[in-house]
C-alpha cells in the first residue's frame, strides 16, 4: 500500500478536479445540469481510482484502477469538448482544462507501462 497523495499524477488530477468543479458551476442551469454532473463525475473518478488503487494489494490491482482512471480521463476529455461545442464552455476555458487532461492521460499511460515492465522483469527474474 502506498500513499496516493505522493503521486504527482494524483496531485495533478486532484487539482484538475477542483478546476472542473469551479468551471462546471458556471454552466447554465437546467440544460447544462446533466453535463455539469457528468463533468464532475468523470473528473472526480480520475483521482478517486488512483487513490483506491493505491490501497489495493499489489501492482496488478493498482494497474487495474489506473486503467479505470485513464478511462475516466478520456470521458472527461470528451465532456469538456462537448461543453465547448455546445457553447457552455468558452474556448479560453476549454484549452487549459483539456491540456491538463491530456497531460494526466500521458502520465497514467506511462505509469501503467512502467508497472507492466516492472512485472515482466520480475517474472523473467523468477524464471
N, C-alpha and C positions, 0 to 999 in steps of 0.2 A: 504494500500500500504506500502511495506517495501523496504528498501534499499538492493538490491541484493548483493552489494559489501560486506556486513557484514556477509553473509552466507559462512561458511567455505567450503561447497560443491561447491559453485560458485567459490571461490578463487582457490580451487584445480583444478577445471575443466578449469578455465581460464589459469592457469599455464600449464596444460596438453596440451591445445590447442596451446600455444606458442611453446611447445616442439615438438608437431606433425608438426607444420609449419616448424620448423627448420629441423627435420629429413626428412620430405617428400621432402624438397628441394634437398636432396641428391639422390633421386630416379633417375634412368636412364631416360634421355629424350626420347620422343617417346612412347615406350611401357609402361613406368611407369607413363606417364602423367595422364591417366584416373584414375589410382589407387591413385595418388597423389591428384587429385581433390576430389575423394571420401573420402580419409582420412581427408583432411582439412574440407570438408563439414560436415562430421559426427562429427568431433572434435568441430567445431565451433557451431554446433547445440546444444551441451550439455549446455554450459553456456548461450547461447542466449535464450534457452527455459526457463531456470531458471530465467533469468532477465525478460523475458516477463511475466512469471507467477507472479512475484513479483509486476508487475504493474497492475495486474488484481484485480477486486473487489472480495474479499472473498477467503476462503480456497479451495472451490470446484474448482474454476478456477485455482488456484495455483497448486493443486494436478494434474489437467489435464496436465498442462505444465511440471510438474515434471515427469509425466509418459512419455511424449514425449521426455524429456531429457534422461530418462532411456533407452528408445528405441534407441536413437541416440548413447548412450554409448555402447549398445550391438552391434550396427552396427560398431562403431569404433573398438571394440574388434575384430570383425571378419576381418575387413580390415587390421588391424595390423597383424593378424595371416596370412592372405593371402599374405601380403607383405613379411613376413618372409618365408613362404613356397615357394614363387616364387624366393627367393634368393635376393630380393631387400632390405631387412632389416636384418642385422646381428642379431644373437641370443642375443648378448650382448646389442644391442639397443632395441630389442623387449621386453625382460624381464622386464626392469623397466617401460616402457610405458604401457605394459599390466597390471602390478601390480597396477599402478596408476588408470587405467580404472576400474579394479575390485574394488578397494577401493571406487571410486566415485560411482559405481553402488550400493555398500552396503550402502553408505551414503544416496543416493537418495531413496533407498528402505526403509531405516529407517525413513527418513523424511516423506515419503508418509504414512507409518504405523502410525507415530505419529499424522499426520493430520487427518487420518481416525479415530483413537482412540479419539482424542480431539472432533471431530464432533459427534461421537456416545455418548460421555459423555454429550455433550451439549444437544443433542436430548433427552437423558434419563432424564436430569435435567429439561428440559422444559415440560416433560410429567406430 
